[in-house]
Amino acid sequence: MLDRYIKLLKRGDIVAFPTETVYGLGADAWNPSAIQKVFDQKGRPADNPLIVHISSAYMVSDFTAEIPDEAHTLMEQFWPGPLTLIFKKKPDVLDIITGGLNTVALRWPKHPLSQELIAQVGPLVAPSANSSGKPSPTKPEHVTEDFGKHFPVIAAGETDIGLESTVLDVSRKPFQIYRPGAISIEQIQEIIDAKVLMATNDSDSSPKSPGTKYTHYAPMATVQWMNDHPQNKHTLYLLHRSNHNLQADNIIHYDGDYQRMAHELYDRFRQADHDGYGTIAIESFSDQQQNELIPALANRIQKAISK
């Protein structure tokens, strides 16, 4: 199944492939011309760093010589999985990957096809396989929608999680989360028994992580927090609490199932555009709600609102 895509990657082409989070746009992490194709295909700003995807913990030492003890603990607990770690980079790591920073972001994805692909080709840079700024792809048809029907995609159905990985900077202490994801700050703090900060974004500085500086995850429809009862037929409503009994074709109920909401969020964004909705109104989250996916959901929704 993968032979064609392995050949494409080895000769310096780019390929979309599934991970457990979203589909990634893969290129050989040691081939600068291949990586440039990723930036060109996406229309991605050059200072927006890429995540290198690996298929074993042994590959980490190819990119960094400084692995804190706590990072080893996190790798043992959460890899393979939706956790990206930012390390101090080795000098030979390509600047095109890091945006000129002295750090590099690494992740070992859990999807078996991504693991097999990386094992055969070597480490791959793999930002989400969508046009820059648009909702990330969670289905192969989302990639085709953005890049055309002839673009090479390893089609493996819907991704499991639907939101990008948690990004944690372990290159300095205290550790900082630059992008929340399915691995929560509480889970990380419990594993390493240390305080972890949630980084604030400085719009004037170079981003240390994807998804922190530029507009992301946005459909053509206007995304907003819901400020009134659903009543506009031209708006798609996403409700997540279980105390609603309103029923209509443009009202989606999640009833506290945040895993399903995360899984479907980007697909709902694209659905709204396909169905001609001008607005997507999403019920806001309260401070009292406790679920590890709420910070990640709120982050992606706010990014879409800020387009």
Short mmCIF file of the C-alpha atoms (twelve columns), coordinates in Angstrom:
data_MODEL
# 
_entry.id   MODEL 
# 
loop_
_atom_site.group_PDB 
_atom_site.id 
_atom_site.type_symbol 
_atom_site.label_atom_id 
_atom_site.label_alt_id 
_atom_site.label_comp_id 
_atom_site.label_asym_id 
_atom_site.label_seq_id 
_atom_site.Cartn_x 
_atom_site.Cartn_y 
_atom_site.Cartn_z 
_atom_site.pdbx_PDB_model_num 
ATOM 1   C CA . MET A 1   0.000   0.000  0.000  1 
ATOM 2   C CA . LEU A 2   2.768   2.451  0.885  1 
ATOM 3   C CA . ASP A 3   5.319   1.622  -1.828 1 
ATOM 4   C CA . ARG A 4   4.260   4.449  -4.153 1 
ATOM 5   C CA . TYR A 5   4.312   7.031  -1.357 1 
ATOM 6   C CA . ILE A 6   7.669   5.838  -0.033 1 
ATOM 7   C CA . LYS A 7   9.164   6.305  -3.507 1 
ATOM 8   C CA . LEU A 8   7.671   9.788  -3.807 1 
ATOM 9   C CA . LEU A 9   9.083   10.892 -0.466 1 
ATOM 10  C CA . LYS A 10  12.511  9.414  -1.130 1 
ATOM 11  C CA . ARG A 11  12.790  11.313 -4.403 1 
ATOM 12  C CA . GLY A 12  11.955  14.609 -2.714 1 
ATOM 13  C CA . ASP A 13  8.215   14.892 -3.295 1 
ATOM 14  C CA . ILE A 14  5.532   15.577 -0.685 1 
ATOM 15  C CA . VAL A 15  2.736   13.254 0.441  1 
ATOM 16  C CA . ALA A 16  -0.260  13.650 2.750  1 
ATOM 17  C CA . PHE A 17  -0.547  10.889 5.340  1 
ATOM 18  C CA . PRO A 18  -2.746  10.092 8.357  1 
ATOM 19  C CA . THR A 19  -1.809  10.537 11.980 1 
ATOM 20  C CA . GLU A 20  -4.061  10.063 14.995 1 
ATOM 21  C CA . THR A 21  -4.553  13.849 15.205 1 
ATOM 22  C CA . VAL A 22  -4.969  15.232 11.645 1 
ATOM 23  C CA . TYR A 23  -3.558  14.440 8.205  1 
ATOM 24  C CA . GLY A 24  0.007   15.662 7.812  1 
ATOM 25  C CA . LEU A 25  1.841   16.991 4.754  1 
ATOM 26  C CA . GLY A 26  5.040   14.946 4.782  1 
ATOM 27  C CA . ALA A 27  8.507   15.668 3.407  1 
ATOM 28  C CA . ASP A 28  11.968  14.250 4.122  1 
ATOM 29  C CA . ALA A 29  13.267  16.137 7.159  1 
ATOM 30  C CA . TRP A 30  16.826  16.160 5.743  1 
ATOM 31  C CA . ASN A 31  15.889  17.448 2.273  1 
ATOM 32  C CA . PRO A 32  15.559  21.268 2.186  1 
ATOM 33  C CA . SER A 33  14.111  21.394 -1.341 1 
ATOM 34  C CA . ALA A 34  11.407  18.880 -0.371 1 
ATOM 35  C CA . ILE A 35  10.602  20.892 2.754  1 
ATOM 36  C CA . GLN A 36  10.325  24.058 0.659  1 
ATOM 37  C CA . LYS A 37  7.626   22.280 -1.361 1 
ATOM 38  C CA . VAL A 38  5.629   21.940 1.872  1 
ATOM 39  C CA . PHE A 39  5.782   25.701 2.472  1 
ATOM 40  C CA . ASP A 40  4.892   26.406 -1.159 1 
ATOM 41  C CA . GLN A 41  2.006   23.929 -1.256 1 
ATOM 42  C CA . LYS A 42  0.447   25.280 1.945  1 
ATOM 43  C CA . GLY A 43  1.271   28.950 1.428  1 
ATOM 44  C CA . ARG A 44  2.893   28.796 4.860  1 
ATOM 45  C CA . PRO A 45  4.951   31.671 6.330  1 
ATOM 46  C CA . ALA A 46  8.676   30.846 6.422  1 
ATOM 47  C CA . ASP A 47  9.046   31.732 10.113 1 
ATOM 48  C CA . ASN A 48  6.370   29.215 11.151 1 
ATOM 49  C CA . PRO A 49  8.384   26.206 12.399 1 
ATOM 50  C CA . LEU A 50  7.579   22.621 11.463 1 
ATOM 51  C CA . ILE A 51  7.211   19.530 13.615 1 
ATOM 52  C CA . VAL A 52  9.503   16.612 12.765 1 
ATOM 53  C CA . HIS A 53  7.690   13.271 12.965 1 
ATOM 54  C CA . ILE A 54  9.718   10.244 14.025 1 
ATOM 55  C CA . SER A 55  8.977   6.541  14.480 1 
ATOM 56  C CA . SER A 56  11.127  5.674  17.492 1 
ATOM 57  C CA . ALA A 57  12.638  7.342  20.535 1 
ATOM 58  C CA . TYR A 58  16.077  6.563  19.102 1 
ATOM 59  C CA . MET A 59  15.525  9.160  16.391 1 
ATOM 60  C CA . VAL A 60  15.372  11.957 18.963 1 
ATOM 61  C CA . SER A 61  19.169  11.961 19.330 1 
ATOM 62  C CA . ASP A 62  19.514  12.801 15.612 1 
ATOM 63  C CA . PHE A 63  17.970  16.195 16.330 1 
ATOM 64  C CA . THR A 64  18.982  17.080 19.886 1 
ATOM 65  C CA . ALA A 65  21.762  16.307 22.352 1 
ATOM 66  C CA . GLU A 66  19.871  17.741 25.325 1 
ATOM 67  C CA . ILE A 67  17.034  15.553 26.598 1 
ATOM 68  C CA . PRO A 68  15.966  16.452 30.153 1 
ATOM 69  C CA . ASP A 69  15.106  13.589 32.469 1 
ATOM 70  C CA . GLU A 70  11.503  14.781 32.606 1 
ATOM 71  C CA . ALA A 71  11.341  14.643 28.805 1 
ATOM 72  C CA . HIS A 72  12.415  10.988 28.917 1 
ATOM 73  C CA . THR A 73  9.568   10.376 31.362 1 
ATOM 74  C CA . LEU A 74  7.055   12.106 29.093 1 
ATOM 75  C CA . MET A 75  8.281   10.181 26.062 1 
ATOM 76  C CA . GLU A 76  7.872   6.894  27.906 1 
ATOM 77  C CA . GLN A 77  4.370   7.836  29.036 1 
ATOM 78  C CA . PHE A 78  2.876   9.537  25.980 1 
ATOM 79  C CA . TRP A 79  4.815   8.379  22.904 1 
ATOM 80  C CA . PRO A 80  3.688   7.331  20.427 1 
ATOM 81  C CA . GLY A 81  0.861   9.813  20.794 1 
ATOM 82  C CA . PRO A 82  -0.387  13.403 20.465 1 
ATOM 83  C CA . LEU A 83  2.446   15.143 22.330 1 
ATOM 84  C CA . THR A 84  5.083   17.274 20.578 1 
ATOM 85  C CA . LEU A 85  8.242   18.151 22.526 1 
ATOM 86  C CA . ILE A 86  10.451  21.143 21.737 1 
ATOM 87  C CA . PHE A 87  14.183  20.545 22.349 1 
ATOM 88  C CA . LYS A 88  17.400  22.466 21.853 1 
ATOM 89  C CA . LYS A 89  18.452  21.512 18.341 1 
ATOM 90  C CA . LYS A 90  21.705  20.118 17.031 1 
ATOM 91  C CA . PRO A 91  23.602  22.430 14.632 1 
ATOM 92  C CA . ASP A 92  22.918  20.277 11.568 1 
ATOM 93  C CA . VAL A 93  19.122  20.462 11.914 1 
ATOM 94  C CA . LEU A 94  17.889  22.464 8.937  1 
ATOM 95  C CA . ASP A 95  16.960  26.093 9.628  1 
ATOM 96  C CA . ILE A 96  14.026  25.792 7.221  1 
ATOM 97  C CA . ILE A 97  12.449  23.406 9.763  1 
ATOM 98  C CA . THR A 98  13.002  25.569 12.819 1 
ATOM 99  C CA . GLY A 99  12.312  29.009 11.371 1 
ATOM 100 C CA . GLY A 100 15.854  29.971 12.328 1 
ATOM 101 C CA . LEU A 101 15.291  29.194 16.021 1 
ATOM 102 C CA . ASN A 102 17.705  27.184 18.175 1 
ATOM 103 C CA . THR A 103 14.987  24.635 18.985 1 
ATOM 104 C CA . VAL A 104 13.320  21.777 17.131 1 
ATOM 105 C CA . ALA A 105 9.886   20.193 17.679 1 
ATOM 106 C CA . LEU A 106 9.582   16.382 17.607 1 
ATOM 107 C CA . ARG A 107 6.644   13.982 17.730 1 
ATOM 108 C CA . TRP A 108 6.159   10.234 17.405 1 
ATOM 109 C CA . PRO A 109 2.655   9.762  15.928 1 
ATOM 110 C CA . LYS A 110 0.545   6.789  16.919 1 
ATOM 111 C CA . HIS A 111 -1.116  5.908  13.611 1 
ATOM 112 C CA . PRO A 112 0.337   2.603  12.297 1 
ATOM 113 C CA . LEU A 113 0.575   3.866  8.701  1 
ATOM 114 C CA . SER A 114 2.515   6.955  9.748  1 
ATOM 115 C CA . GLN A 115 4.853   4.799  11.804 1 
ATOM 116 C CA . GLU A 116 5.476   2.428  8.888  1 
ATOM 117 C CA . LEU A 117 6.000   5.321  6.477  1 
ATOM 118 C CA . ILE A 118 8.558   7.044  8.723  1 
ATOM 119 C CA . ALA A 119 10.331  3.764  9.460  1 
ATOM 120 C CA . GLN A 120 10.815  3.260  5.701  1 
ATOM 121 C CA . VAL A 121 11.670  6.846  4.702  1 
ATOM 122 C CA . GLY A 122 13.122  8.410  7.837  1 
ATOM 123 C CA . PRO A 123 11.952  11.442 9.832  1 
ATOM 124 C CA . LEU A 124 9.343   13.596 8.108  1 
ATOM 125 C CA . VAL A 125 8.295   17.175 8.629  1 
ATOM 126 C CA . ALA A 126 4.511   17.136 8.595  1 
ATOM 127 C CA . PRO A 127 2.376   20.218 9.204  1 
ATOM 128 C CA . SER A 128 -1.330  19.738 8.656  1 
ATOM 129 C CA . ALA A 129 -2.142  18.912 5.028  1 
ATOM 130 C CA . ASN A 130 -4.322  21.927 4.282  1 
ATOM 131 C CA . SER A 131 -3.952  25.373 2.776  1 
ATOM 132 C CA . SER A 132 -2.445  27.634 5.427  1 
ATOM 133 C CA . GLY A 133 -5.093  29.113 7.711  1 
ATOM 134 C CA . LYS A 134 -7.916  26.737 6.728  1 
ATOM 135 C CA . PRO A 135 -9.324  24.007 8.986  1 
ATOM 136 C CA . SER A 136 -6.934  21.099 9.384  1 
ATOM 137 C CA . PRO A 137 -7.856  17.926 7.471  1 
ATOM 138 C CA . THR A 138 -9.313  15.020 9.395  1 
ATOM 139 C CA . LYS A 139 -10.428 13.094 6.301  1 
ATOM 140 C CA . PRO A 140 -8.581  12.384 3.040  1 
ATOM 141 C CA . GLU A 141 -11.256 14.285 1.108  1 
ATOM 142 C CA . HIS A 142 -10.337 17.420 3.075  1 
ATOM 143 C CA . VAL A 143 -6.833  17.199 1.602  1 
ATOM 144 C CA . THR A 144 -8.250  16.703 -1.886 1 
ATOM 145 C CA . GLU A 145 -10.542 19.676 -1.346 1 
ATOM 146 C CA . ASP A 146 -7.552  21.941 -0.673 1 
ATOM 147 C CA . PHE A 147 -4.894  20.456 -2.974 1 
ATOM 148 C CA . GLY A 148 -6.809  18.795 -5.819 1 
ATOM 149 C CA . LYS A 149 -7.832  15.263 -6.714 1 
ATOM 150 C CA . HIS A 150 -4.415  14.299 -8.092 1 
ATOM 151 C CA . PHE A 151 -2.470  15.178 -4.934 1 
ATOM 152 C CA . PRO A 152 -0.951  12.038 -3.313 1 
ATOM 153 C CA . VAL A 153 -2.842  11.142 -0.136 1 
ATOM 154 C CA . ILE A 154 -2.533  7.968  1.909  1 
ATOM 155 C CA . ALA A 155 -6.251  7.571  2.526  1 
ATOM 156 C CA . ALA A 156 -7.079  5.910  5.836  1 
ATOM 157 C CA . GLY A 157 -10.470 7.351  6.735  1 
ATOM 158 C CA . GLU A 158 -11.089 9.800  9.557  1 
ATOM 159 C CA . THR A 159 -8.415  10.584 12.103 1 
ATOM 160 C CA . ASP A 160 -9.100  9.520  15.690 1 
ATOM 161 C CA . ILE A 161 -8.590  12.716 17.698 1 
ATOM 162 C CA . GLY A 162 -9.280  15.505 15.208 1 
ATOM 163 C CA . LEU A 163 -7.203  18.221 16.907 1 
ATOM 164 C CA . GLU A 164 -3.467  18.802 16.567 1 
ATOM 165 C CA . SER A 165 -0.997  17.602 19.196 1 
ATOM 166 C CA . THR A 166 -0.137  19.293 22.458 1 
ATOM 167 C CA . VAL A 167 3.135   21.211 22.017 1 
ATOM 168 C CA . LEU A 168 5.381   21.361 25.100 1 
ATOM 169 C CA . ASP A 169 8.680   23.253 25.259 1 
ATOM 170 C CA . VAL A 170 11.184  21.221 27.310 1 
ATOM 171 C CA . SER A 171 14.187  23.266 26.155 1 
ATOM 172 C CA . ARG A 172 13.981  25.494 29.237 1 
ATOM 173 C CA . LYS A 173 12.389  25.450 32.668 1 
ATOM 174 C CA . PRO A 174 9.695   25.766 33.685 1 
ATOM 175 C CA . PHE A 175 8.312   23.803 30.765 1 
ATOM 176 C CA . GLN A 176 5.682   25.643 28.719 1 
ATOM 177 C CA . ILE A 177 2.741   24.519 26.611 1 
ATOM 178 C CA . TYR A 178 2.565   26.494 23.373 1 
ATOM 179 C CA . ARG A 179 -0.448  24.681 21.948 1 
ATOM 180 C CA . PRO A 180 -2.957  22.680 24.016 1 
ATOM 181 C CA . GLY A 181 -4.081  19.325 22.705 1 
ATOM 182 C CA . ALA A 182 -5.386  15.945 23.823 1 
ATOM 183 C CA . ILE A 183 -2.570  15.601 26.391 1 
ATOM 184 C CA . SER A 184 -3.560  18.110 29.074 1 
ATOM 185 C CA . ILE A 185 -1.395  20.318 31.258 1 
ATOM 186 C CA . GLU A 186 -2.696  18.411 34.288 1 
ATOM 187 C CA . GLN A 187 -1.598  15.070 32.843 1 
ATOM 188 C CA . ILE A 188 1.878   16.435 32.114 1 
ATOM 189 C CA . GLN A 189 2.275   17.979 35.563 1 
ATOM 190 C CA . GLU A 190 1.202   14.741 37.226 1 
ATOM 191 C CA . ILE A 191 3.739   12.689 35.272 1 
ATOM 192 C CA . ILE A 192 6.746   14.964 35.867 1 
ATOM 193 C CA . ASP A 193 5.632   16.255 39.292 1 
ATOM 194 C CA . ALA A 194 6.467   19.846 38.357 1 
ATOM 195 C CA . LYS A 195 4.667   23.056 37.458 1 
ATOM 196 C CA . VAL A 196 4.045   23.612 33.732 1 
ATOM 197 C CA . LEU A 197 3.112   27.011 32.310 1 
ATOM 198 C CA . MET A 198 0.647   27.846 29.571 1 
ATOM 199 C CA . ALA A 199 2.605   30.163 27.267 1 
ATOM 200 C CA . THR A 200 1.139   33.448 26.110 1 
ATOM 201 C CA . ASN A 201 1.601   34.399 22.474 1 
ATOM 202 C CA . ASP A 202 3.695   37.441 21.581 1 
ATOM 203 C CA . SER A 203 2.531   38.445 18.111 1 
ATOM 204 C CA . ASP A 204 5.766   40.358 17.454 1 
ATOM 205 C CA . SER A 205 8.093   37.428 18.116 1 
ATOM 206 C CA . SER A 206 8.985   34.385 16.050 1 
ATOM 207 C CA . PRO A 207 6.632   31.520 16.901 1 
ATOM 208 C CA . LYS A 208 8.230   28.533 18.641 1 
ATOM 209 C CA . SER A 209 5.323   26.301 17.714 1 
ATOM 210 C CA . PRO A 210 2.874   25.900 14.854 1 
ATOM 211 C CA . GLY A 211 -0.574  27.314 15.515 1 
ATOM 212 C CA . THR A 212 0.497   30.147 17.807 1 
ATOM 213 C CA . LYS A 213 1.059   33.290 15.728 1 
ATOM 214 C CA . TYR A 214 -0.888  33.182 12.471 1 
ATOM 215 C CA . THR A 215 -4.552  32.733 11.653 1 
ATOM 216 C CA . HIS A 216 -5.425  29.045 11.788 1 
ATOM 217 C CA . TYR A 217 -8.287  26.585 11.618 1 
ATOM 218 C CA . ALA A 218 -10.727 29.071 10.026 1 
ATOM 219 C CA . PRO A 219 -13.503 28.278 7.547  1 
ATOM 220 C CA . MET A 220 -14.931 30.882 5.182  1 
ATOM 221 C CA . ALA A 221 -17.943 31.210 7.488  1 
ATOM 222 C CA . THR A 222 -17.609 33.598 10.410 1 
ATOM 223 C CA . VAL A 223 -16.938 31.707 13.648 1 
ATOM 224 C CA . GLN A 224 -18.213 33.254 16.883 1 
ATOM 225 C CA . TRP A 225 -19.133 32.353 20.422 1 
ATOM 226 C CA . MET A 226 -22.892 31.965 20.765 1 
ATOM 227 C CA . ASN A 227 -24.488 34.887 22.609 1 
ATOM 228 C CA . ASP A 228 -28.178 34.026 22.250 1 
ATOM 229 C CA . HIS A 229 -30.510 31.070 21.748 1 
ATOM 230 C CA . PRO A 230 -30.252 29.391 18.342 1 
ATOM 231 C CA . GLN A 231 -32.701 31.161 16.072 1 
ATOM 232 C CA . ASN A 232 -30.988 32.043 12.780 1 
ATOM 233 C CA . LYS A 233 -31.449 29.518 9.977  1 
ATOM 234 C CA . HIS A 234 -28.310 30.833 8.236  1 
ATOM 235 C CA . THR A 235 -26.135 29.920 11.239 1 
ATOM 236 C CA . LEU A 236 -24.746 26.504 12.157 1 
ATOM 237 C CA . TYR A 237 -24.903 26.059 15.925 1 
ATOM 238 C CA . LEU A 238 -22.577 23.772 17.910 1 
ATOM 239 C CA . LEU A 239 -23.896 23.088 21.416 1 
ATOM 240 C CA . HIS A 240 -21.938 21.028 23.927 1 
ATOM 241 C CA . ARG A 241 -23.960 21.118 27.144 1 
ATOM 242 C CA . SER A 242 -26.698 18.569 27.755 1 
ATOM 243 C CA . ASN A 243 -29.434 20.989 28.905 1 
ATOM 244 C CA . HIS A 244 -30.705 21.905 25.424 1 
ATOM 245 C CA . ASN A 245 -33.847 20.451 23.855 1 
ATOM 246 C CA . LEU A 246 -33.836 22.536 20.685 1 
ATOM 247 C CA . GLN A 247 -33.963 20.501 17.489 1 
ATOM 248 C CA . ALA A 248 -33.225 21.694 13.959 1 
ATOM 249 C CA . ASP A 249 -31.018 20.717 11.024 1 
ATOM 250 C CA . ASN A 250 -28.628 23.568 11.829 1 
ATOM 251 C CA . ILE A 251 -28.206 22.670 15.517 1 
ATOM 252 C CA . ILE A 252 -25.557 20.074 16.428 1 
ATOM 253 C CA . HIS A 253 -25.727 18.651 19.958 1 
ATOM 254 C CA . TYR A 254 -22.704 17.119 21.700 1 
ATOM 255 C CA . ASP A 255 -24.239 16.640 25.167 1 
ATOM 256 C CA . GLY A 256 -20.921 16.799 26.990 1 
ATOM 257 C CA . ASP A 257 -19.131 14.455 24.569 1 
ATOM 258 C CA . TYR A 258 -16.009 16.578 24.062 1 
ATOM 259 C CA . GLN A 259 -14.122 13.744 22.416 1 
ATOM 260 C CA . ARG A 260 -16.739 13.656 19.665 1 
ATOM 261 C CA . MET A 261 -16.763 17.446 19.446 1 
ATOM 262 C CA . ALA A 262 -12.983 17.528 18.974 1 
ATOM 263 C CA . HIS A 263 -13.180 14.696 16.458 1 
ATOM 264 C CA . GLU A 264 -15.773 16.556 14.361 1 
ATOM 265 C CA . LEU A 265 -14.858 20.241 14.836 1 
ATOM 266 C CA . TYR A 266 -12.887 20.834 11.630 1 
ATOM 267 C CA . ASP A 267 -15.287 18.724 9.602  1 
ATOM 268 C CA . ARG A 268 -18.183 20.854 10.917 1 
ATOM 269 C CA . PHE A 269 -16.273 23.979 9.884  1 
ATOM 270 C CA . ARG A 270 -15.932 22.644 6.355  1 
ATOM 271 C CA . GLN A 271 -19.537 21.404 6.359  1 
ATOM 272 C CA . ALA A 272 -20.731 24.920 7.155  1 
ATOM 273 C CA . ASP A 273 -18.971 26.240 4.063  1 
ATOM 274 C CA . HIS A 274 -20.315 23.455 1.862  1 
ATOM 275 C CA . ASP A 275 -23.876 24.028 3.097  1 
ATOM 276 C CA . GLY A 276 -23.720 27.794 2.689  1 
ATOM 277 C CA . TYR A 277 -23.893 28.880 6.329  1 
ATOM 278 C CA . GLY A 278 -22.545 32.396 6.830  1 
ATOM 279 C CA . THR A 279 -21.891 31.944 10.542 1 
ATOM 280 C CA . ILE A 280 -20.901 29.185 12.961 1 
ATOM 281 C CA . ALA A 281 -21.975 29.945 16.532 1 
ATOM 282 C CA . ILE A 282 -20.417 27.818 19.262 1 
ATOM 283 C CA . GLU A 283 -21.611 27.597 22.832 1 
ATOM 284 C CA . SER A 284 -18.934 29.017 25.123 1 
ATOM 285 C CA . PHE A 285 -17.194 26.969 27.806 1 
ATOM 286 C CA . SER A 286 -17.430 27.811 31.502 1 
ATOM 287 C CA . ASP A 287 -14.627 27.730 34.054 1 
ATOM 288 C CA . GLN A 288 -16.543 25.056 35.943 1 
ATOM 289 C CA . GLN A 289 -16.416 22.552 33.106 1 
ATOM 290 C CA . GLN A 290 -13.772 19.885 33.595 1 
ATOM 291 C CA . ASN A 291 -12.505 17.985 30.582 1 
ATOM 292 C CA . GLU A 292 -8.965  17.652 29.240 1 
ATOM 293 C CA . LEU A 293 -10.084 18.543 25.702 1 
ATOM 294 C CA . ILE A 294 -11.810 21.838 26.561 1 
ATOM 295 C CA . PRO A 295 -8.598  23.967 26.519 1 
ATOM 296 C CA . ALA A 296 -7.684  22.561 23.102 1 
ATOM 297 C CA . LEU A 297 -11.192 23.085 21.737 1 
ATOM 298 C CA . ALA A 298 -11.330 26.637 23.079 1 
ATOM 299 C CA . ASN A 299 -7.894  27.361 21.599 1 
ATOM 300 C CA . ARG A 300 -8.837  26.184 18.096 1 
ATOM 301 C CA . ILE A 301 -12.204 27.934 18.165 1 
ATOM 302 C CA . GLN A 302 -10.669 31.217 19.347 1 
ATOM 303 C CA . LYS A 303 -8.039  30.994 16.615 1 
ATOM 304 C CA . ALA A 304 -10.817 30.575 14.044 1 
ATOM 305 C CA . ILE A 305 -12.711 33.524 15.545 1 
ATOM 306 C CA . SER A 306 -9.601  35.714 15.313 1 
ATOM 307 C CA . LYS A 307 -9.214  35.357 11.541 1 
# 
